């Protein structure tokens, strides 16, 4: 409310943060972790998921970009041999 009062006095729009919850922060953290960590058991442990299904079904998305990245990584490793 303080920002809204100040903004009104200054004849401008208030600068307010969007509404969010701790759950959104947790979801974002886990999503970013999945983008950077390949071991789902590590992610499950960090997030305290009782079931690996939660980690796999909710967070470990197989986007087209991630699939292409995985194939490029595998291809590069094959070339090393």
PyMOL Python script that loads the backbone (N, CA, C, O; Angstrom):
from pymol import cmd

cmd.read_pdbstr("""\
ATOM      1  N   UNK A   1       0.824  -1.193   0.000  1.00  0.00           N
ATOM      2  CA  UNK A   1       0.000   0.000   0.000  1.00  0.00           C
ATOM      3  C   UNK A   1       0.869   1.257   0.000  1.00  0.00           C
ATOM      4  O   UNK A   1       0.479   2.273  -0.577  1.00  0.00           O
ATOM      5  N   UNK A   2       2.025   1.206   0.631  1.00  0.00           N
ATOM      6  CA  UNK A   2       2.893   2.374   0.679  1.00  0.00           C
ATOM      7  C   UNK A   2       3.292   2.828  -0.717  1.00  0.00           C
ATOM      8  O   UNK A   2       3.307   4.024  -1.007  1.00  0.00           O
ATOM      9  N   UNK A   3       3.619   1.864  -1.587  1.00  0.00           N
ATOM     10  CA  UNK A   3       4.006   2.197  -2.962  1.00  0.00           C
ATOM     11  C   UNK A   3       2.836   2.813  -3.711  1.00  0.00           C
ATOM     12  O   UNK A   3       3.027   3.745  -4.492  1.00  0.00           O
ATOM     13  N   UNK A   4       1.636   2.312  -3.488  1.00  0.00           N
ATOM     14  CA  UNK A   4       0.472   2.858  -4.181  1.00  0.00           C
ATOM     15  C   UNK A   4       0.213   4.305  -3.766  1.00  0.00           C
ATOM     16  O   UNK A   4      -0.117   5.144  -4.604  1.00  0.00           O
ATOM     17  N   UNK A   5       0.361   4.593  -2.488  1.00  0.00           N
ATOM     18  CA  UNK A   5       0.177   5.962  -1.992  1.00  0.00           C
ATOM     19  C   UNK A   5       1.258   6.876  -2.570  1.00  0.00           C
ATOM     20  O   UNK A   5       0.963   7.977  -3.036  1.00  0.00           O
ATOM     21  N   UNK A   6       2.498   6.417  -2.537  1.00  0.00           N
ATOM     22  CA  UNK A   6       3.616   7.190  -3.073  1.00  0.00           C
ATOM     23  C   UNK A   6       3.430   7.443  -4.570  1.00  0.00           C
ATOM     24  O   UNK A   6       3.665   8.554  -5.046  1.00  0.00           O
ATOM     25  N   UNK A   7       3.012   6.423  -5.306  1.00  0.00           N
ATOM     26  CA  UNK A   7       2.795   6.563  -6.749  1.00  0.00           C
ATOM     27  C   UNK A   7       1.680   7.564  -7.039  1.00  0.00           C
ATOM     28  O   UNK A   7       1.785   8.361  -7.970  1.00  0.00           O
ATOM     29  N   UNK A   8       0.626   7.522  -6.250  1.00  0.00           N
ATOM     30  CA  UNK A   8      -0.483   8.462  -6.445  1.00  0.00           C
ATOM     31  C   UNK A   8      -0.004   9.899  -6.225  1.00  0.00           C
ATOM     32  O   UNK A   8      -0.367  10.800  -6.981  1.00  0.00           O
ATOM     33  N   UNK A   9       0.809  10.109  -5.192  1.00  0.00           N
ATOM     34  CA  UNK A   9       1.339  11.449  -4.914  1.00  0.00           C
ATOM     35  C   UNK A   9       2.248  11.926  -6.038  1.00  0.00           C
ATOM     36  O   UNK A   9       2.303  13.119  -6.335  1.00  0.00           O
ATOM     37  N   UNK A  10       2.970  10.979  -6.672  1.00  0.00           N
ATOM     38  CA  UNK A  10       3.905  11.314  -7.741  1.00  0.00           C
ATOM     39  C   UNK A  10       3.266  11.232  -9.130  1.00  0.00           C
ATOM     40  O   UNK A  10       3.942  11.412 -10.143  1.00  0.00           O
ATOM     41  N   UNK A  11       1.971  10.962  -9.168  1.00  0.00           N
ATOM     42  CA  UNK A  11       1.205  10.886 -10.415  1.00  0.00           C
ATOM     43  C   UNK A  11       1.814   9.885 -11.400  1.00  0.00           C
ATOM     44  O   UNK A  11       2.086  10.213 -12.555  1.00  0.00           O
ATOM     45  N   UNK A  12       2.019   8.667 -10.918  1.00  0.00           N
ATOM     46  CA  UNK A  12       2.575   7.595 -11.747  1.00  0.00           C
ATOM     47  C   UNK A  12       1.936   6.270 -11.353  1.00  0.00           C
ATOM     48  O   UNK A  12       1.245   6.163 -10.340  1.00  0.00           O
ATOM     49  N   UNK A  13       2.190   5.263 -12.187  1.00  0.00           N
ATOM     50  CA  UNK A  13       1.712   3.917 -11.880  1.00  0.00           C
ATOM     51  C   UNK A  13       2.579   3.316 -10.765  1.00  0.00           C
ATOM     52  O   UNK A  13       3.794   3.513 -10.765  1.00  0.00           O
ATOM     53  N   UNK A  14       1.989   2.602  -9.837  1.00  0.00           N
ATOM     54  CA  UNK A  14       2.795   1.966  -8.783  1.00  0.00           C
ATOM     55  C   UNK A  14       3.622   0.816  -9.339  1.00  0.00           C
ATOM     56  O   UNK A  14       3.187   0.111 -10.250  1.00  0.00           O
ATOM     57  N   UNK A  15       4.804   0.633  -8.792  1.00  0.00           N
ATOM     58  CA  UNK A  15       5.671  -0.477  -9.179  1.00  0.00           C
ATOM     59  C   UNK A  15       5.456  -1.607  -8.183  1.00  0.00           C
ATOM     60  O   UNK A  15       6.005  -1.590  -7.081  1.00  0.00           O
ATOM     61  N   UNK A  16       4.660  -2.578  -8.577  1.00  0.00           N
ATOM     62  CA  UNK A  16       4.282  -3.667  -7.682  1.00  0.00           C
ATOM     63  C   UNK A  16       4.780  -4.998  -8.210  1.00  0.00           C
ATOM     64  O   UNK A  16       4.795  -5.234  -9.418  1.00  0.00           O
ATOM     65  N   UNK A  17       5.181  -5.853  -7.307  1.00  0.00           N
ATOM     66  CA  UNK A  17       5.550  -7.211  -7.681  1.00  0.00           C
ATOM     67  C   UNK A  17       4.279  -8.000  -7.974  1.00  0.00           C
ATOM     68  O   UNK A  17       3.256  -7.797  -7.320  1.00  0.00           O
ATOM     69  N   UNK A  18       4.339  -8.896  -8.951  1.00  0.00           N
ATOM     70  CA  UNK A  18       3.164  -9.744  -9.193  1.00  0.00           C
ATOM     71  C   UNK A  18       2.959 -10.690  -8.015  1.00  0.00           C
ATOM     72  O   UNK A  18       3.900 -11.014  -7.290  1.00  0.00           O
ATOM     73  N   UNK A  19       1.731 -11.121  -7.839  1.00  0.00           N
ATOM     74  CA  UNK A  19       1.427 -12.071  -6.769  1.00  0.00           C
ATOM     75  C   UNK A  19       2.092 -13.416  -7.082  1.00  0.00           C
ATOM     76  O   UNK A  19       1.970 -13.937  -8.190  1.00  0.00           O
ATOM     77  N   UNK A  20       2.788 -13.958  -6.101  1.00  0.00           N
ATOM     78  CA  UNK A  20       3.374 -15.279  -6.257  1.00  0.00           C
ATOM     79  C   UNK A  20       3.436 -15.939  -4.895  1.00  0.00           C
ATOM     80  O   UNK A  20       3.313 -15.288  -3.858  1.00  0.00           O
ATOM     81  N   UNK A  21       3.628 -17.235  -4.923  1.00  0.00           N
ATOM     82  CA  UNK A  21       3.692 -17.980  -3.667  1.00  0.00           C
ATOM     83  C   UNK A  21       5.013 -18.737  -3.591  1.00  0.00           C
ATOM     84  O   UNK A  21       5.755 -18.823  -4.569  1.00  0.00           O
ATOM     85  N   UNK A  22       5.284 -19.271  -2.434  1.00  0.00           N
ATOM     86  CA  UNK A  22       6.482 -20.087  -2.246  1.00  0.00           C
ATOM     87  C   UNK A  22       6.434 -21.290  -3.184  1.00  0.00           C
ATOM     88  O   UNK A  22       7.472 -21.752  -3.658  1.00  0.00           O
ATOM     89  N   UNK A  23       5.243 -21.793  -3.451  1.00  0.00           N
ATOM     90  CA  UNK A  23       5.113 -22.932  -4.366  1.00  0.00           C
ATOM     91  C   UNK A  23       5.654 -22.573  -5.747  1.00  0.00           C
ATOM     92  O   UNK A  23       6.317 -23.398  -6.375  1.00  0.00           O
ATOM     93  N   UNK A  24       5.386 -21.366  -6.231  1.00  0.00           N
ATOM     94  CA  UNK A  24       5.908 -20.946  -7.525  1.00  0.00           C
ATOM     95  C   UNK A  24       7.435 -20.929  -7.512  1.00  0.00           C
ATOM     96  O   UNK A  24       8.070 -21.345  -8.481  1.00  0.00           O
ATOM     97  N   UNK A  25       8.017 -20.454  -6.430  1.00  0.00           N
ATOM     98  CA  UNK A  25       9.476 -20.430  -6.323  1.00  0.00           C
ATOM     99  C   UNK A  25      10.037 -21.845  -6.324  1.00  0.00           C
ATOM    100  O   UNK A  25      11.048 -22.118  -6.970  1.00  0.00           O
ATOM    101  N   UNK A  26       9.374 -22.749  -5.592  1.00  0.00           N
ATOM    102  CA  UNK A  26       9.813 -24.139  -5.541  1.00  0.00           C
ATOM    103  C   UNK A  26       9.721 -24.789  -6.925  1.00  0.00           C
ATOM    104  O   UNK A  26      10.634 -25.497  -7.352  1.00  0.00           O
ATOM    105  N   UNK A  27       8.619 -24.540  -7.606  1.00  0.00           N
ATOM    106  CA  UNK A  27       8.415 -25.115  -8.937  1.00  0.00           C
ATOM    107  C   UNK A  27       9.478 -24.585  -9.908  1.00  0.00           C
ATOM    108  O   UNK A  27      10.048 -25.351 -10.685  1.00  0.00           O
ATOM    109  N   UNK A  28       9.739 -23.289  -9.864  1.00  0.00           N
ATOM    110  CA  UNK A  28      10.746 -22.698 -10.733  1.00  0.00           C
ATOM    111  C   UNK A  28      12.125 -23.280 -10.431  1.00  0.00           C
ATOM    112  O   UNK A  28      12.881 -23.610 -11.345  1.00  0.00           O
ATOM    113  N   UNK A  29      12.447 -23.404  -9.143  1.00  0.00           N
ATOM    114  CA  UNK A  29      13.735 -23.969  -8.755  1.00  0.00           C
ATOM    115  C   UNK A  29      13.885 -25.382  -9.306  1.00  0.00           C
ATOM    116  O   UNK A  29      14.919 -25.717  -9.884  1.00  0.00           O
ATOM    117  N   UNK A  30      12.867 -26.205  -9.132  1.00  0.00           N
ATOM    118  CA  UNK A  30      12.951 -27.590  -9.581  1.00  0.00           C
ATOM    119  C   UNK A  30      13.021 -27.670 -11.105  1.00  0.00           C
ATOM    120  O   UNK A  30      13.740 -28.510 -11.647  1.00  0.00           O
ATOM    121  N   UNK A  31      12.297 -26.824 -11.784  1.00  0.00           N
ATOM    122  CA  UNK A  31      12.348 -26.802 -13.240  1.00  0.00           C
ATOM    123  C   UNK A  31      13.755 -26.460 -13.720  1.00  0.00           C
ATOM    124  O   UNK A  31      14.277 -27.118 -14.620  1.00  0.00           O
ATOM    125  N   UNK A  32      14.369 -25.443 -13.132  1.00  0.00           N
ATOM    126  CA  UNK A  32      15.739 -25.060 -13.507  1.00  0.00           C
ATOM    127  C   UNK A  32      16.735 -26.153 -13.134  1.00  0.00           C
ATOM    128  O   UNK A  32      17.694 -26.399 -13.866  1.00  0.00           O
ATOM    129  N   UNK A  33      16.511 -26.808 -11.997  1.00  0.00           N
ATOM    130  CA  UNK A  33      17.375 -27.918 -11.600  1.00  0.00           C
ATOM    131  C   UNK A  33      17.300 -29.036 -12.634  1.00  0.00           C
ATOM    132  O   UNK A  33      18.323 -29.616 -12.999  1.00  0.00           O
ATOM    133  N   UNK A  34      16.108 -29.335 -13.100  1.00  0.00           N
ATOM    134  CA  UNK A  34      15.932 -30.381 -14.121  1.00  0.00           C
ATOM    135  C   UNK A  34      16.633 -30.001 -15.427  1.00  0.00           C
ATOM    136  O   UNK A  34      17.122 -30.873 -16.146  1.00  0.00           O
ATOM    137  N   UNK A  35      16.683 -28.724 -15.729  1.00  0.00           N
ATOM    138  CA  UNK A  35      17.353 -28.277 -16.951  1.00  0.00           C
ATOM    139  C   UNK A  35      18.873 -28.433 -16.849  1.00  0.00           C
ATOM    140  O   UNK A  35      19.563 -28.493 -17.867  1.00  0.00           O
ATOM    141  N   UNK A  36      19.388 -28.498 -15.627  1.00  0.00           N
ATOM    142  CA  UNK A  36      20.833 -28.521 -15.436  1.00  0.00           C
ATOM    143  C   UNK A  36      21.362 -29.806 -14.821  1.00  0.00           C
ATOM    144  O   UNK A  36      22.574 -30.025 -14.813  1.00  0.00           O
ATOM    145  N   UNK A  37      20.503 -30.644 -14.317  1.00  0.00           N
ATOM    146  CA  UNK A  37      20.916 -31.897 -13.677  1.00  0.00           C
ATOM    147  C   UNK A  37      20.234 -33.049 -14.400  1.00  0.00           C
ATOM    148  O   UNK A  37      19.012 -33.061 -14.547  1.00  0.00           O
ATOM    149  N   UNK A  38      21.020 -34.009 -14.847  1.00  0.00           N
ATOM    150  CA  UNK A  38      20.470 -35.134 -15.615  1.00  0.00           C
ATOM    151  C   UNK A  38      20.002 -36.287 -14.738  1.00  0.00           C
ATOM    152  O   UNK A  38      19.155 -37.075 -15.160  1.00  0.00           O
ATOM    153  N   UNK A  39      20.537 -36.399 -13.525  1.00  0.00           N
ATOM    154  CA  UNK A  39      20.227 -37.527 -12.657  1.00  0.00           C
ATOM    155  C   UNK A  39      18.932 -37.259 -11.887  1.00  0.00           C
ATOM    156  O   UNK A  39      18.908 -36.461 -10.949  1.00  0.00           O
ATOM    157  N   UNK A  40      17.859 -37.935 -12.296  1.00  0.00           N
ATOM    158  CA  UNK A  40      16.553 -37.715 -11.668  1.00  0.00           C
ATOM    159  C   UNK A  40      16.528 -38.118 -10.195  1.00  0.00           C
ATOM    160  O   UNK A  40      15.767 -37.551  -9.411  1.00  0.00           O
ATOM    161  N   UNK A  41      17.339 -39.076  -9.821  1.00  0.00           N
ATOM    162  CA  UNK A  41      17.384 -39.472  -8.403  1.00  0.00           C
ATOM    163  C   UNK A  41      17.976 -38.342  -7.545  1.00  0.00           C
ATOM    164  O   UNK A  41      17.560 -38.150  -6.402  1.00  0.00           O
ATOM    165  N   UNK A  42      18.924 -37.611  -8.084  1.00  0.00           N
ATOM    166  CA  UNK A  42      19.475 -36.451  -7.374  1.00  0.00           C
ATOM    167  C   UNK A  42      18.389 -35.394  -7.208  1.00  0.00           C
ATOM    168  O   UNK A  42      18.216 -34.838  -6.124  1.00  0.00           O
ATOM    169  N   UNK A  43      17.664 -35.124  -8.276  1.00  0.00           N
ATOM    170  CA  UNK A  43      16.591 -34.129  -8.225  1.00  0.00           C
ATOM    171  C   UNK A  43      15.515 -34.560  -7.228  1.00  0.00           C
ATOM    172  O   UNK A  43      15.044 -33.749  -6.430  1.00  0.00           O
ATOM    173  N   UNK A  44      15.132 -35.819  -7.275  1.00  0.00           N
ATOM    174  CA  UNK A  44      14.135 -36.342  -6.333  1.00  0.00           C
ATOM    175  C   UNK A  44      14.592 -36.108  -4.894  1.00  0.00           C
ATOM    176  O   UNK A  44      13.804 -35.678  -4.051  1.00  0.00           O
ATOM    177  N   UNK A  45      15.841 -36.387  -4.620  1.00  0.00           N
ATOM    178  CA  UNK A  45      16.379 -36.242  -3.271  1.00  0.00           C
ATOM    179  C   UNK A  45      16.405 -34.778  -2.832  1.00  0.00           C
ATOM    180  O   UNK A  45      16.008 -34.455  -1.712  1.00  0.00           O
ATOM    181  N   UNK A  46      16.868 -33.901  -3.707  1.00  0.00           N
ATOM    182  CA  UNK A  46      16.938 -32.472  -3.381  1.00  0.00           C
ATOM    183  C   UNK A  46      15.550 -31.910  -3.101  1.00  0.00           C
ATOM    184  O   UNK A  46      15.379 -31.095  -2.194  1.00  0.00           O
ATOM    185  N   UNK A  47      14.560 -32.342  -3.876  1.00  0.00           N
ATOM    186  CA  UNK A  47      13.210 -31.810  -3.752  1.00  0.00           C
ATOM    187  C   UNK A  47      12.368 -32.542  -2.698  1.00  0.00           C
ATOM    188  O   UNK A  47      11.243 -32.136  -2.404  1.00  0.00           O
ATOM    189  N   UNK A  48      12.913 -33.604  -2.144  1.00  0.00           N
ATOM    190  CA  UNK A  48      12.209 -34.420  -1.145  1.00  0.00           C
ATOM    191  C   UNK A  48      10.912 -35.015  -1.695  1.00  0.00           C
ATOM    192  O   UNK A  48       9.924 -35.131  -0.969  1.00  0.00           O
ATOM    193  N   UNK A  49      10.916 -35.390  -2.972  1.00  0.00           N
ATOM    194  CA  UNK A  49       9.750 -36.075  -3.540  1.00  0.00           C
ATOM    195  C   UNK A  49       9.758 -37.517  -3.044  1.00  0.00           C
ATOM    196  O   UNK A  49      10.777 -38.201  -3.141  1.00  0.00           O
ATOM    197  N   UNK A  50       8.641 -37.976  -2.520  1.00  0.00           N
ATOM    198  CA  UNK A  50       8.544 -39.363  -2.056  1.00  0.00           C
ATOM    199  C   UNK A  50       8.624 -40.331  -3.226  1.00  0.00           C
ATOM    200  O   UNK A  50       9.190 -41.418  -3.114  1.00  0.00           O
ATOM    201  N   UNK A  51       8.058 -39.924  -4.336  1.00  0.00           N
ATOM    202  CA  UNK A  51       8.011 -40.789  -5.507  1.00  0.00           C
ATOM    203  C   UNK A  51       8.782 -40.158  -6.672  1.00  0.00           C
ATOM    204  O   UNK A  51       8.664 -38.960  -6.932  1.00  0.00           O
ATOM    205  N   UNK A  52       9.557 -40.966  -7.354  1.00  0.00           N
ATOM    206  CA  UNK A  52      10.273 -40.496  -8.545  1.00  0.00           C
ATOM    207  C   UNK A  52       9.278 -40.082  -9.634  1.00  0.00           C
ATOM    208  O   UNK A  52       9.608 -39.281 -10.508  1.00  0.00           O
ATOM    209  N   UNK A  53       8.076 -40.624  -9.578  1.00  0.00           N
ATOM    210  CA  UNK A  53       7.028 -40.271 -10.559  1.00  0.00           C
ATOM    211  C   UNK A  53       6.724 -38.775 -10.511  1.00  0.00           C
ATOM    212  O   UNK A  53       6.503 -38.156 -11.552  1.00  0.00           O
ATOM    213  N   UNK A  54       6.709 -38.191  -9.316  1.00  0.00           N
ATOM    214  CA  UNK A  54       6.455 -36.753  -9.202  1.00  0.00           C
ATOM    215  C   UNK A  54       7.523 -35.983  -9.951  1.00  0.00           C
ATOM    216  O   UNK A  54       7.223 -35.076 -10.728  1.00  0.00           O
ATOM    217  N   UNK A  55       8.753 -36.345  -9.717  1.00  0.00           N
ATOM    218  CA  UNK A  55       9.869 -35.670 -10.387  1.00  0.00           C
ATOM    219  C   UNK A  55       9.757 -35.832 -11.889  1.00  0.00           C
ATOM    220  O   UNK A  55       9.918 -34.866 -12.635  1.00  0.00           O
ATOM    221  N   UNK A  56       9.485 -37.039 -12.333  1.00  0.00           N
ATOM    222  CA  UNK A  56       9.439 -37.328 -13.767  1.00  0.00           C
ATOM    223  C   UNK A  56       8.228 -36.701 -14.446  1.00  0.00           C
ATOM    224  O   UNK A  56       8.355 -36.096 -15.511  1.00  0.00           O
ATOM    225  N   UNK A  57       7.061 -36.842 -13.838  1.00  0.00           N
ATOM    226  CA  UNK A  57       5.829 -36.400 -14.493  1.00  0.00           C
ATOM    227  C   UNK A  57       5.616 -34.890 -14.450  1.00  0.00           C
ATOM    228  O   UNK A  57       5.065 -34.316 -15.389  1.00  0.00           O
ATOM    229  N   UNK A  58       6.044 -34.249 -13.376  1.00  0.00           N
ATOM    230  CA  UNK A  58       5.759 -32.834 -13.218  1.00  0.00           C
ATOM    231  C   UNK A  58       6.894 -31.952 -13.725  1.00  0.00           C
ATOM    232  O   UNK A  58       6.648 -30.915 -14.341  1.00  0.00           O
ATOM    233  N   UNK A  59       8.137 -32.357 -13.469  1.00  0.00           N
ATOM    234  CA  UNK A  59       9.251 -31.451 -13.710  1.00  0.00           C
ATOM    235  C   UNK A  59      10.159 -31.817 -14.877  1.00  0.00           C
ATOM    236  O   UNK A  59      10.673 -30.922 -15.550  1.00  0.00           O
ATOM    237  N   UNK A  60      10.367 -33.078 -15.132  1.00  0.00           N
ATOM    238  CA  UNK A  60      11.335 -33.501 -16.150  1.00  0.00           C
ATOM    239  C   UNK A  60      10.676 -33.503 -17.524  1.00  0.00           C
ATOM    240  O   UNK A  60      10.271 -34.548 -18.035  1.00  0.00           O
ATOM    241  N   UNK A  61      10.578 -32.332 -18.102  1.00  0.00           N
ATOM    242  CA  UNK A  61       9.941 -32.199 -19.410  1.00  0.00           C
ATOM    243  C   UNK A  61      10.914 -32.587 -20.517  1.00  0.00           C
ATOM    244  O   UNK A  61      12.109 -32.300 -20.444  1.00  0.00           O
ATOM    245  N   UNK A  62      10.391 -33.229 -21.521  1.00  0.00           N
ATOM    246  CA  UNK A  62      11.208 -33.622 -22.673  1.00  0.00           C
ATOM    247  C   UNK A  62      10.875 -32.688 -23.834  1.00  0.00           C
ATOM    248  O   UNK A  62      10.223 -33.089 -24.798  1.00  0.00           O
ATOM    249  N   UNK A  63      11.326 -31.450 -23.733  1.00  0.00           N
ATOM    250  CA  UNK A  63      11.058 -30.482 -24.798  1.00  0.00           C
ATOM    251  C   UNK A  63      11.886 -30.844 -26.030  1.00  0.00           C
ATOM    252  O   UNK A  63      12.881 -31.562 -25.937  1.00  0.00           O
ATOM    253  N   UNK A  64      11.466 -30.342 -27.161  1.00  0.00           N
ATOM    254  CA  UNK A  64      12.202 -30.584 -28.402  1.00  0.00           C
ATOM    255  C   UNK A  64      13.636 -30.103 -28.296  1.00  0.00           C
ATOM    256  O   UNK A  64      14.558 -30.760 -28.779  1.00  0.00           O
ATOM    257  N   UNK A  65      13.821 -28.955 -27.663  1.00  0.00           N
ATOM    258  CA  UNK A  65      15.163 -28.394 -27.485  1.00  0.00           C
ATOM    259  C   UNK A  65      16.021 -29.309 -26.625  1.00  0.00           C
ATOM    260  O   UNK A  65      17.186 -29.537 -26.949  1.00  0.00           O
ATOM    261  N   UNK A  66      15.475 -29.836 -25.541  1.00  0.00           N
ATOM    262  CA  UNK A  66      16.228 -30.722 -24.654  1.00  0.00           C
ATOM    263  C   UNK A  66      16.560 -32.044 -25.339  1.00  0.00           C
ATOM    264  O   UNK A  66      17.644 -32.591 -25.137  1.00  0.00           O
ATOM    265  N   UNK A  67      15.643 -32.556 -26.141  1.00  0.00           N
ATOM    266  CA  UNK A  67      15.910 -33.801 -26.864  1.00  0.00           C
ATOM    267  C   UNK A  67      17.037 -33.600 -27.869  1.00  0.00           C
ATOM    268  O   UNK A  67      17.921 -34.448 -27.991  1.00  0.00           O
ATOM    269  N   UNK A  68      17.010 -32.485 -28.585  1.00  0.00           N
ATOM    270  CA  UNK A  68      18.064 -32.189 -29.558  1.00  0.00           C
ATOM    271  C   UNK A  68      19.406 -32.025 -28.850  1.00  0.00           C
ATOM    272  O   UNK A  68      20.423 -32.523 -29.333  1.00  0.00           O
ATOM    273  N   UNK A  69      19.419 -31.335 -27.718  1.00  0.00           N
ATOM    274  CA  UNK A  69      20.649 -31.143 -26.950  1.00  0.00           C
ATOM    275  C   UNK A  69      21.220 -32.485 -26.491  1.00  0.00           C
ATOM    276  O   UNK A  69      22.430 -32.702 -26.552  1.00  0.00           O
ATOM    277  N   UNK A  70      20.351 -33.380 -26.034  1.00  0.00           N
ATOM    278  CA  UNK A  70      20.799 -34.693 -25.577  1.00  0.00           C
ATOM    279  C   UNK A  70      21.424 -35.484 -26.725  1.00  0.00           C
ATOM    280  O   UNK A  70      22.448 -36.142 -26.542  1.00  0.00           O
ATOM    281  N   UNK A  71      20.815 -35.421 -27.899  1.00  0.00           N
ATOM    282  CA  UNK A  71      21.354 -36.143 -29.058  1.00  0.00           C
ATOM    283  C   UNK A  71      22.690 -35.552 -29.503  1.00  0.00           C
ATOM    284  O   UNK A  71      23.592 -36.294 -29.892  1.00  0.00           O
ATOM    285  N   UNK A  72      22.826 -34.237 -29.453  1.00  0.00           N
ATOM    286  CA  UNK A  72      24.097 -33.600 -29.816  1.00  0.00           C
ATOM    287  C   UNK A  72      25.198 -33.979 -28.831  1.00  0.00           C
ATOM    288  O   UNK A  72      26.333 -34.235 -29.233  1.00  0.00           O
ATOM    289  N   UNK A  73      24.863 -34.016 -27.536  1.00  0.00           N
ATOM    290  CA  UNK A  73      25.840 -34.427 -26.519  1.00  0.00           C
ATOM    291  C   UNK A  73      26.293 -35.863 -26.738  1.00  0.00           C
ATOM    292  O   UNK A  73      27.483 -36.166 -26.652  1.00  0.00           O
ATOM    293  N   UNK A  74      25.341 -36.744 -27.021  1.00  0.00           N
ATOM    294  CA  UNK A  74      25.657 -38.145 -27.261  1.00  0.00           C
ATOM    295  C   UNK A  74      26.513 -38.290 -28.516  1.00  0.00           C
ATOM    296  O   UNK A  74      27.483 -39.048 -28.526  1.00  0.00           O
ATOM    297  N   UNK A  75      26.159 -37.576 -29.558  1.00  0.00           N
ATOM    298  CA  UNK A  75      26.910 -37.621 -30.800  1.00  0.00           C
ATOM    299  C   UNK A  75      28.354 -37.150 -30.595  1.00  0.00           C
ATOM    300  O   UNK A  75      29.287 -37.747 -31.131  1.00  0.00           O
ATOM    301  N   UNK A  76      28.530 -36.096 -29.829  1.00  0.00           N
ATOM    302  CA  UNK A  76      29.880 -35.576 -29.554  1.00  0.00           C
ATOM    303  C   UNK A  76      30.704 -36.589 -28.780  1.00  0.00           C
ATOM    304  O   UNK A  76      31.905 -36.713 -29.018  1.00  0.00           O
ATOM    305  N   UNK A  77      30.093 -37.307 -27.869  1.00  0.00           N
ATOM    306  CA  UNK A  77      30.815 -38.310 -27.082  1.00  0.00           C
ATOM    307  C   UNK A  77      31.207 -39.508 -27.945  1.00  0.00           C
ATOM    308  O   UNK A  77      32.275 -40.086 -27.749  1.00  0.00           O
ATOM    309  N   UNK A  78      30.357 -39.882 -28.893  1.00  0.00           N
ATOM    310  CA  UNK A  78      30.688 -40.982 -29.791  1.00  0.00           C
ATOM    311  C   UNK A  78      31.884 -40.638 -30.648  1.00  0.00           C
ATOM    312  O   UNK A  78      32.710 -41.501 -30.947  1.00  0.00           O
ATOM    313  N   UNK A  79      31.983 -39.384 -31.044  1.00  0.00           N
ATOM    314  CA  UNK A  79      33.092 -38.939 -31.901  1.00  0.00           C
ATOM    315  C   UNK A  79      34.424 -38.990 -31.166  1.00  0.00           C
ATOM    316  O   UNK A  79      35.479 -39.051 -31.798  1.00  0.00           O
ATOM    317  N   UNK A  80      34.385 -38.966 -29.840  1.00  0.00           N
ATOM    318  CA  UNK A  80      35.618 -39.010 -29.055  1.00  0.00           C
ATOM    319  C   UNK A  80      36.297 -40.379 -29.140  1.00  0.00           C
ATOM    320  O   UNK A  80      37.508 -40.489 -28.948  1.00  0.00           O
ATOM    321  N   UNK A  81      35.517 -41.409 -29.428  1.00  0.00           N
ATOM    322  CA  UNK A  81      36.094 -42.769 -29.478  1.00  0.00           C
ATOM    323  C   UNK A  81      36.682 -42.996 -30.806  1.00  0.00           C
ATOM    324  O   UNK A  81      37.221 -44.072 -31.067  1.00  0.00           O
TER     325      UNK A  81
END
""", "prot")
cmd.dss("prot")
cmd.show_as("cartoon", "prot")
cmd.util.cbc("prot")
cmd.orient("prot")
